[in-house]
Amino acid sequence: MCSNLLEPVHPQLRVRNKFGAVLTASVATFAVEVAIGMIALAMWRQTQESPGFPYNGFTLFILIIVAPFLAVVGAALGALLTVGLVMPLLVGAGWLGRGLSGREAWWWVPALAAAGAAALTALAAVPTGDSLLPVLGGWLVVTAALSAPALVARRLLLPDRPPLSGGVMFGRVVLYGTLVVVTAGSLAGIGTYAGIVHAYEPPRLNTQRAAGTWTDGDGGTLVLTADGHATATRIKTFDIVDSGTVTHRCTGTGTWNFDPGDGPWAQEIPVSVDNCSMDNWAVSGTPEHPKLFVYIGDPDSWDLYILQRPRHR
């Protein structure tokens, strides 16, 4: 589909006249992209090693409270991206189309977005030294994230199409965007349920696999023997006081056992050592490199104290 998107003499004038409509459509599209991105991020995080951080009612309450503020910040950021990137992208794509091929076509938008995204990802990759695959993935994501709102807003500037107001386009973006988000969420759920996406779960241990030496890498070791004896050497323990969390180094002997729970996430290793106030150890890591951990202070702080098998050089 080809059309004269912007008048050759004054392309900026048409964008300025429809500034509000383009801004509204673009910000709404960015919001849909963020929702899809959150679904993709949630799916990716399910595949990554995680101790399964707990969420209590207070945490959910805080999320509900801050959600409106996050929405305002997101709308402001979307507006800045629209003015700083999407609108120049529309003008540049129209100028390139008319200058190089004599006509403006929709595909100039993703082509110019891809060129700009390549420059941005290259600049970001040089100092970090990322490999080719993450850089290529970042380039594709940035290209798609810029192209989608620009193509949606472009519809408002087509002179040979029935005119649409920003409110009408906003309604269409919300309607179709909601369908896309629901579809993406449904596919993500189906993929997880069907095993297409392999969600992370802790390795399954037993008494024999849990027995052995565990270290924190900082001079602390916990030795568990198969007959139920435990020896702690400078293992850290944590007490919550008014001023915060206090750390102690614990050395002593005691007992332990393995509790399989009702699944890999419920595995626990209770350890009782003389003169030590020690929480039950939970399991994370991988089958090749299992880990034991306890929460430091409030579990909502996401601070962990981790023990691993000593690495042999």
N, C-alpha and C positions, 0 to 999 in steps of 0.2 A: 504494500500500500504506500503510495507516494502522494505528497501534497506540498503546497507551499506553507510550511509551518509558520515561518516568521517573514514579514515583509523584508525584502533585501535592504532597503534604505534604513529602516529604523527597527531592527529586531528587538532592542532593549525596550522600546516603547510599548510593544505588545505585551511583553512580560510584565512591565510596570502596571499596565492597565488591568491585568488579571492577577495582580500580585496576591490578593487575598484568596482567590480561588485556588491558585497553584499552591500556595502555602498550606491551605487546609487539606487538599488532596495529598500532598507530599507527606505532611506530618502524620496523617491517618495511615498512609502506607508504611511509614517507618514503624508505627505502633504495631501493625500486623507482623512486620518483619521481626520485631523484638519478641513478640509472642511465639513465633515459630522458632526463633533462636533459643528461647528459654526451653522449649520442648526438646530441641536438639541437644542443648547443654545438659538437660536432665538425663537424656538417654546416654550421652557420653559419660557422665559421671557415674551412672549405674555400672559401667564396664570397668571403672577405675577402682583400685584398692581403696577401701574406706572402712573405718571402724564402725560405721553406722551411727552417726551422731544422733542423739535423741532430740526430739522436739516435744516440748511440753506445752501446756495450754498458755502459759505466759508468753512463750516465744511466738505462738500463733497470734496472740493478742497484739503483740508489738508489731508484727508484720501487717496486721489489719490497720493499725493506727498509722503506720508510716506509708501505707500504700498510696493515699491521696497525694502526699508530698512527693513521693517518687514519680507519680503520674505528672505532676506539675513540672518537675525537673526534666522528665523525659520529653514532655511537650516543648519545653524551652530548648532542649538540645536538638530536637527534631527541627524546630524552626531555624536554629542556627545552621544546621546541616543543609536545610533547604536553600537558605539565602546564600550560604557560602559555597555549596557544591552543586545542588540540583539545578538551580536556576542558571548558573554559568554553564553547566553541562548542556542544558537545553539550547542556550544561545550558541555555544560552540558547535554543537552537533548540527544546528541549522546552517551556520556559517560554512562549516566544512562541506556539508552536502551540496550547497549551492555553488561553492567555489571550486570543488573538485569534480563533481559529476553533473552540475547544472540543475540539480533538483535535490530536495530534502526528502530523506526516507527514514523510517523508524529505526533501522539498524545502525544508523550513525550514532544513536544514543549509547547502546551497549559497546560499540566499537571505541568511542571516545572514553567511556567509563573504564573499559579494559586497559586502555593506554595509561590513563591516570592512575588506576589501581596498581598497575605494574610498577610505576615510579614510586608510589607510596610504600608498597610491600618491599621493594628493593632497598629503599632507604631504611626501613625498619629491620630488614634482615642483616644488613652489613654489620652493624655493631654487635648484634646478638650471635652471629655466626650460625643461624639456623640452617638445617639441611634443606634440600630442594623440595621435598614433599610438603612440609609445613608451609613453606613460602608459596608453593603453588596453590595449596588449599586456601591460604589467606587471600591470595590474589582473586580466586574465584568468588570467595565470600564478599569481598569488597566490591567487586564488579557487579555482582547480583544485587547487593544492598543499595548501590547507587542507581543502577539501571531501572529497578522496579518503580520507585517513586517518580523518576523522571519520565518513564513511559506512561504512567498513570496521569501525571500532570500534563503531559503532551497532548492528551485528548482534549483538554480544555482550550488549547491554542489552535486547533485545526480549523481553518476557515471554511472548509467544505463539508463540515459535519454540523448537525444541529447543535446550537450552543447549549452548554450546560453550566449551571451555577456551581459555585464551590460547595454549597449545601447538598445539592443533588449528587455530586461526585463523592462527597464525604459519605453519604448514605450508601452509595454503591460499594465504596471501599469497605465500609463496616459490614455490609451484608455478605459480600463475596469473601472478604477477609475472614469473617467468622466461620464461614464454611470451610475455608482452607485450613484454619487453625484447628477446627474440630476434626477435620479429616486427618491432619498431621498427628494430632493427639491419638486418634483412634488407631492409625497405622502403627504408632509407637507402642501402644498397648498391645496390639495384636502381635507385633514383632517380639516383644518381651515374653508374652504368654506362650507363643509358639516356639520360643527358643532361638529365633533368628538373631536376636540381640542377646548376647550372653552376659547377663548381669553378674557383677562381682559378688562372690560370697567367700567368707573366710575358709581356709583349709580345714578339713575335718581331722582333728587330732584324737588320740586315745592315750591311755596311760603310758604305753611304750613310746609313742612319738613325742609326748610332752616331757618325758624324762630326759635329763641331760643338763647341760650348762647353758645358761642364758646370761647375756651381758648388756649393760646400757651403754657400753663404749666409753664410759667415763670412770672406770675403776670399780663399778658396781657389778656384782655377779650373784646369780641365784642358781644353785645346783639342786636339781630335783632327781632323786633316785627312784628306781622302779618299785622299791619296797615302801615308798611313802615318806621317806625322810627328806627334809629340806634344809639347806644351808645358805644363809644370806650373808653376803660380805659387802658392806657399804652400799646396800640397796637403799634408794631414796624412798621415804615415806612422807606423806603430806597431811598436815592438819590445818583446818580452817579456823582462823581466829578473827577477832574484830578488825585487825589491821590487814587481813588478807590471808594468803596461804603461806604457811611456814613449812620449810623443808628440813627433814632430818635424815641422817645416814644411819642405816640399821645394820647391825651385825649380830648373828645368832643362829640357832638351830631350831628346828621344829618339824612340822609335818605338812603334808599336802595330799590332795586327791584331785582326780579329774571328774568333772561333772559335764556329761555330754549335752544336757538340756534336751530341748525338743527339736534341735536343728543346729546348723553351723553357727548361726548368729547368737545362739543361747549358750554356747560352750563357755565354761568357766573353770578356772583352776584356783580353788580356795587354798591359800597358804597361811599357815599359822606359825609364826616365829616368836620365840620368847622376847619380851620387851619391845615388840614391834607392833604398831597399829597399821596393818596392811590390808588393803582392799583385795577383793577377788580379782584375779587377772582374767581379762577377756582375750580373744584370739583374733588376729588379723594376719596380713601378709599373704603369701602364696604357698602352695604345697612344697615348693622347693626351698622357700625362705619364710617359714612361719614366724610370727611375732606374738609376743604377749604385751598387753598394755593395760594401764589404768588411767582414769581421768584425774587430772590435777585440779583440785578445787571443784568449782561448779562445772558439771558436764556441758552446760551451754557455752562455756568459754572455749571449748574445742581444744584445750591443751591436753596433751597426752604424755605419759611417761612410758617409754617403749623399751622392751628387752628383745634382743635377737640372739640367734646362735652366733658364737664367735666365728669370724671369717678367718680361715686358715690361709696363710700366705704360701 
